[in-house]
Amino acid sequence: TVQVKDEKGNLMEAETYRTTDPKGPYTPTRRYLGLMIKGAKEHGIDPDYIKELEELYATLEK
C-alpha cells in the first residue's frame, strides 16, 4: 500500500499493482481486480467497463 492525498488533501492508504514483467501482458490478481470492480462501482465508472472487469474476474483462478 501507499499513502495518497484525496482532492481535499486528506491522506489515505491506497492499494497499488506492480508487475515484475514490464513487457506485459498485465493481468492483475483476482483479489486486486475485485478491489478495482468495487471501486469502479462506488465511483460511477462506465458500466460497460465494469462489465469488462467482471468478465476478466470470472476467468481468473479462485
CYANA upper distance limits for C-alpha pairs under 8 A (distance plus 0.5 A):
  1 THR  CA     13 GLU  CA      6.70
  1 THR  CA     14 ALA  CA      5.92
  1 THR  CA     15 GLU  CA      5.13
  1 THR  CA     16 THR  CA      6.54
  2 VAL  CA     13 GLU  CA      6.00
  2 VAL  CA     14 ALA  CA      5.86
  2 VAL  CA     15 GLU  CA      7.04
  2 VAL  CA     16 THR  CA      7.65
  3 GLN  CA     11 LEU  CA      6.81
  3 GLN  CA     12 MET  CA      5.93
  3 GLN  CA     13 GLU  CA      4.97
  3 GLN  CA     14 ALA  CA      6.58
  4 VAL  CA     11 LEU  CA      6.03
  4 VAL  CA     12 MET  CA      5.99
  4 VAL  CA     13 GLU  CA      6.67
  4 VAL  CA     14 ALA  CA      7.11
  5 LYS  CA      9 GLY  CA      5.54
  5 LYS  CA     10 ASN  CA      5.66
  5 LYS  CA     11 LEU  CA      5.01
  5 LYS  CA     12 MET  CA      6.75
  6 ASP  CA     10 ASN  CA      5.91
  6 ASP  CA     11 LEU  CA      7.10
  6 ASP  CA     12 MET  CA      7.91
 17 TYR  CA     28 PRO  CA      7.72
 17 TYR  CA     32 TYR  CA      8.10
 19 THR  CA     26 TYR  CA      7.53
 28 PRO  CA     32 TYR  CA      6.61
 28 PRO  CA     33 LEU  CA      6.48
 29 THR  CA     33 LEU  CA      6.58
 29 THR  CA     60 LEU  CA      8.24
 30 ARG  CA     34 GLY  CA      6.59
 30 ARG  CA     57 TYR  CA      6.63
 30 ARG  CA     60 LEU  CA      6.54
 30 ARG  CA     61 GLU  CA      7.68
 30 ARG  CA     62 LYS  CA      7.68
 31 ARG  CA     35 LEU  CA      7.02
 32 TYR  CA     36 MET  CA      6.81
 33 LEU  CA     37 ILE  CA      6.70
 33 LEU  CA     53 LEU  CA      7.76
 33 LEU  CA     57 TYR  CA      7.00
 34 GLY  CA     38 LYS  CA      6.71
 34 GLY  CA     57 TYR  CA      7.71
 35 LEU  CA     39 GLY  CA      6.61
 36 MET  CA     40 ALA  CA      6.49
 37 ILE  CA     41 LYS  CA      6.72
 37 ILE  CA     50 ILE  CA      6.77
 37 ILE  CA     53 LEU  CA      7.04
 37 ILE  CA     54 GLU  CA      7.55
 38 LYS  CA     42 GLU  CA      6.75
 39 GLY  CA     43 HIS  CA      6.62
 40 ALA  CA     44 GLY  CA      6.64
 40 ALA  CA     45 ILE  CA      5.56
 40 ALA  CA     50 ILE  CA      7.18
 41 LYS  CA     45 ILE  CA      6.67
 41 LYS  CA     47 PRO  CA      8.50
 41 LYS  CA     50 ILE  CA      7.80
 45 ILE  CA     49 TYR  CA      7.73
 45 ILE  CA     50 ILE  CA      7.55
 46 ASP  CA     50 ILE  CA      7.01
 47 PRO  CA     51 LYS  CA      6.60
 48 ASP  CA     52 GLU  CA      6.93
 49 TYR  CA     53 LEU  CA      6.88
 50 ILE  CA     54 GLU  CA      6.64
 51 LYS  CA     55 GLU  CA      6.62
 52 GLU  CA     56 LEU  CA      6.81
 53 LEU  CA     57 TYR  CA      6.57
 54 GLU  CA     58 ALA  CA      6.74
 55 GLU  CA     59 THR  CA      7.27
 56 LEU  CA     60 LEU  CA      7.30
